[in-house]
Amino acid sequence: MHTAKLGVIGGTGLYHIDGLTHVKTFEINTPFGKPSDRITTGRLEDVSVAFLPRHGTGHRISPTELPSRANIYALKMLGVEYIIAINAVGSLKENIHPGEIVIPDQYIDKTTQRRNTFFGEGLVAHVSFADPVCPSLGYTLFESVEKAGARAHLGGTYVVMEGPAFSTRAESLLHHSWGADVIGMTALPEARLAREAEICYATLACVTDYDAWHETEAAVSVDVIIDTLKKNTELSKTAIRHAAGSLPPRDKCGCGQALAGAIVTDPAMVSAKRREEISLIVGKYLD
């Protein structure tokens, strides 16, 4: 199968990448089902890239229904070592304005209905997730956004909510009071699954609105979000191109060895079926 070094997961408003050469399209089946859509591979800035629209062509998959395990596993099958995820978010701080970009380094998980691990069912692993974003890739992405001409915020906390409805005003005020920076619906379990798959992961969070806490702004609406995202789509594509040309080395971040020491199940107790299902991730640790 074709291999790719960089995976890009496109969010709302970003359904393709311009400038790819040597383009191929793959329909992939994984032990966790099919990913959100076909995956397009090609070359960008002389780097092999795999692009996956998170919500599928035509934006038909809601945040809670996303096949996140299949998405991450499919990218792993293609050899991806880095993932840049594009996410639409609302701002929870006055100084983070719609139209700006945040590269968060922390997440708060408020989801309750999503399968968020490759493990379980007879195979237990406890992966460190204290620092959920690859610091090297996050900084590269921050520099790439600035090169693209946008105002970027390096670091910050992203609250991940279930959706698909937006926050109530009471919820939004609560999240604002926590000191969190942005809120969205799609960064988790993606980031956690990427860590389990030993893939460097960073989020390019496109700020579309002030959520519902900001009393001087209108309540969040899809029209407002789409209008702001259209303005940021070209910027995101430019930032991805810059990042593709300057990916950091993987010998310092530790993402590539995230499972070392994390698997606690005796290998002799792991069933052949379970080994086969996620051999791509755990094979080197169970052999």
Secondary structure, 3 states (H helix, E strand, C coil): CCCCCEEEEECCCCCCCCCCEEEEEECCCECCECCCCCEEEEEECCEEEEEEECCCCCCCCCHHHCCHHHHHHHHHHCCCCEEEEEEEEEECCCCCCCCCEEECCEEEECCCCCCCCCCCCCCCECCCCCCCCCHHHHHHHHHHHHHCCCCEEECCEEEECCCCCCCCHHHHHHHHHCCCCEEECCCCCHHHHHHHCCCEEEEEEEEEECCCCCCCCCCCCHHHHHHHHHHHHHHHHHHHHHHHCCCCCCCCCCHHHCCCCCECCCHHHCCHHHHHHCHHHHHHHHC
